[in-house]
Amino acid sequence: MSDLLHSINKFIKERFNLSKDKDNEKTIIDSIRKGIIFSGVNIWILIFAIFLASIGLNVNSTAVIIGAMLISPLMGPIMGIGLGLGIFDFDLVKAAAKNLLIMVVISISASTIYFLLSPLSEARSEILSRTTPTIWDVLIALFGGLAGIIAGTSKEKGNVIPGVAIATALMPPLCTAGFGLARGDFYFFGGAFYLFCINTVFISVSTFFVVRVLKFSPASFIDKIKENKIKRIISIIIFVTIIPSIFIAYMTVQKIVFEQKAKTFVRDEINFPNAQLIKQDINYEKNKITLLLFGEKISDEKIKSIRNKATDYKLYNVQLIIHQGQYGVDKTQTGTLKTNILEKIYTENDSIIKEKDKMIQSLQSEINQYQSEKLPIEPISKELNAINENVLEFSVQNSVYYNSKNNNFDTVTTAYTKFKKRPRKEETKQIKKWLKARTKSDTLKLIIE
């Protein structure tokens, strides 16, 4: 048993050993140091990336936003802070923090200027998605940062860093913060800047953690008391950063669950043969469900019964407000009611009209096909009469025949003729041959009376 445990332990160490592919320690530190430098080219790259990301957010283009994230140099100072803390190089921490602060100020300023000048002032989905960070954003930043620093310490760098830049999304939150400032909306600014802080803190923490695990040599001697103090400060920063995200995540989940329960409740319980649900409004913040019905009035007893069933769907203390036609609706709501009813009627009628249009098109297609297959009897009759003057009656059409022997159907051109005097055998063959050529039919059945 001990041999098996030893083998498993050895296998795990070999497979998950970070030191195995570790690059030269000095090379790693120098590479991260270079990334924190922020002057000249890097400043202009950052400004252009900010404008690019701002445009992407403004026009709701994911591709443009991803492009901006790939060229952004924001990752360098953040990893520099984590490295500096990990090797107790406080000069590096100060330099990285200073450059990060300059980057943030420039980024927010540039994005604010763009959104002040932009004629598009609507907050699109790409902007809205960056105003309510949750615990999942913390996890993204943590795991993204771990992947980034592990890749940075290995000999084979690969393409992990661009992926981390996209996943952790440092640039878009700063641009969204600029959007909030331009609009004077501090809810947008606060939410977006908090998301940036989450990414910054947890990418730095990831870097610190990996540097300590890989046992990088400290830049200066530090006693155990000071080391523990640094760890406590980091723990406090993590705690302060993570708590709001947990609360937001909890509220988000509660809202989604409430809305799902409310929709199920409305779907199952609001079913009346002579009254139709026109509109529903589910408000989690007020714990309220507002319904708009049109048609026969529902009795108060029935409404009370429905309200009592809300607890069956775990909707406790929920306010169920039911407006019926114009009953209980004030004048300001009457216009909305009429609009909703008209929209409902228009939507349903539009659906019926579309179905009828499809049916008409199908019938028209069948008619066109029938007409194309219909044979020109009048000219054929005249031509046949010119060939044989004894013809009294004539008709020709494409017919479907069932063959009971082969158990299948087949299409045959059937011609019926009535003569004054029955034609001879040779005349019959000649007429049949001519009719096949005239009707362009491979099979022709000639009936003579």
Secondary structure, DSSP 4 states (H G I P E B T S, - for coil): -HHHHHHHHHHHHHHS-GGGGBPPHHHHHHHHHHHH--STHHHHHHHHHHHHHHHHHHTT-HHHHHHHHHH--THHHHHHHHHHHHTT-HHHHHHHHHHHHHHHHHHHHHHHHHHHH-S-----HHHHTTSS--HHHHHHHHHHHHHHHHHHHBS--TTHHHHHHHHHTSHHHHHHHHHHHHHT-HHHHHHHHHHHHHHHHHHHHHHHHHHHHTTPPPSS---HHHHHHHHHHHHHHHHHHHHHHHHHHHHHHHHHHHHHHHHHHHHHH--BTTEEEEEEEEETTTTEEEEEEEESPPPHHHHHHHHHGGGGGT-TT-EEEEEETTBT--HHHHHHHHHHHHHHHHHHHHHHHHHHHHHHHHHHHHHHHHHHH---HHHHHHHHHHH-TTEEEEEEEEEEEEETTTTEEEEEEEEEEEESSPPPHHHHHHHHHHHHHHHT-S-EEEEE-
